[in-house]
Amino acid sequence: MFKLAVAAAALAFVTSGPVAVADSAQPQDRVVHKDAGRHGTPCEGLPGCTFVQLKGDPETGPSEAMFTLKAGTPFAPHWHTSPEHVVGVSGTMLWNVKGHKTYKVGRGDFLYYPSKAVHWGRCAKGADCVYYVYDSEPYDFHPAER
């Protein structure tokens, strides 16, 4: 039930109205709201992938983003300095973490892997995949071998 609540909260976070931020508020006190009609930014080097930056600055610290992969789209092995927290919103991701099994990440499912864990996978055929990612450290991308 908790997984579904987290996914619903993540989806609700991006599915309503324009951005509103109180200028005088401290970062933890700001209200941030994203418009569902906003189109995502293409993911660098990955056709079929877009993302919406939800909160934070991925170049300088913690950040949250919502990614969309077209059905059947793979992503190559890579790793990040930050550990990653992933919540499935829709579709089914087939997510591999080196040294572990393949995980199915669908609506309401949660996947965590530590810093520098090599991972790769694909969006299963049949439906586009939408998933939320929280990085607790600045975002970086390092290609890797399986």
N, C-alpha and C positions, 0 to 999 in steps of 0.2 A: 504494500500500500504506500509506503514511504517513497519508493522509486517512482511510482505513478504521480505522487504529489510533487516530487521534484521536477519531473518532466513537464507536468502541467504548469508549474510555476515558471519554468524556463520558456515554455511556449507562450504563456500569457505575457511574459516579459517583452517578447518581440511582436506580439500580435495586436498592438493597439497604438493609436494616435501619434502625433508628432513629438519630437524630442523637447523636453522641458527641463531646464537646469537652473536652479537658483544660484545666481552669481556670487552672493555673499556667503553661501553655505560652505562648510568644510567638506572635503571629498566624501566622507562617510555619511554626511547629512544631506547630500544632494538627492533630488528626485530625478531619475533618468527614465525616459519613456521613448520607445522606438516605434515607428510607424510600420505596420505590417505590409503596406504597399511599397515600401522601399525595396529596390532591387539590390541584390548582393554585389559585392566586388569580386571579380574573378580571382581565383586562387592562383598564385604565381606558379607556372609550370605544370598545372594540372587541368587540362580541358575537362569540362563537365562539372567543375566545382566552383561554387561561389560561397562567400561568407559575409555576414553582417557583424561588424564589431559592436558589441553591446555595451561594454563598460571597461574602463581602464585603458592604459596605453601599453600595448604589447612590446614596445621598444624599451620601456623604462621600468615596468613592474607588472604586478598581477593584472590579468585581463580575462574577459569573458567574450565568447563569440559563438554565433550560430552558423553552422556549415550545412550546405546542401550539396549532395553528390547525385548526379543523374544515375538512374538504375543501370547496373552493370559496370559502372566506372571503378577501375582499380586505383589504389594509391601505392606508390613504391616504398620499399623499406627506408626508414629514416628514424632519427631520434631528436629529442629536444633536451635542453638543459633542465627545464622545468618538469616536475612530475605533471601528469595530466589527469584530469577528472572529466569523464565523458558521460553524458546522459542522452540516450536515444529518444528522439521525439516522434519520428515516423520512418517507415521503411525498415529494412534490416541490413545492418552492416555486418560483414564477416571480418572480424578484427583479429589479426595475429600479433602476438607478442613473443619475441624470440625466447625459446626455451619453455614455452607454455603452449597450451592447446589453442585452437581457433575459437574465439568467442563470438556468439551471435548477440549483437546489440540492437534491440528493437525498442519500440515505444516503452518508456519507463525503466529500461534497463540502465544500470550504472557500471562503468568500467574505470578502474584506476590503475595506472602503472607508474613506477617510480622514474625519477630523473634518468636520462640516458638509456631507457629501455627501447630497443629497436622494435619497431612495429610497422605493419603494412596490412593491406586488406583490400576490400572492395565492397561496393554497395550491391547487394543481391539484385538479380533481375526481378522485374515486376512492379517496382515502385521506387521513386526517388527516395533518398535517405536524407533525413534532417537530423542533426545532432548538435548538442550544446557542449562546448569545451571550456573548462576553467583551467588557466595556467597560473600558478602561484608565483612564478618568477617571469622575467622578461621572456618573450617568445623568440626562439631561434629554430632553425631547421638545418639538420645535418644528414645528407644522404648516407646510406649504409648498405651493407651486404646482409643477406638473410642469415 
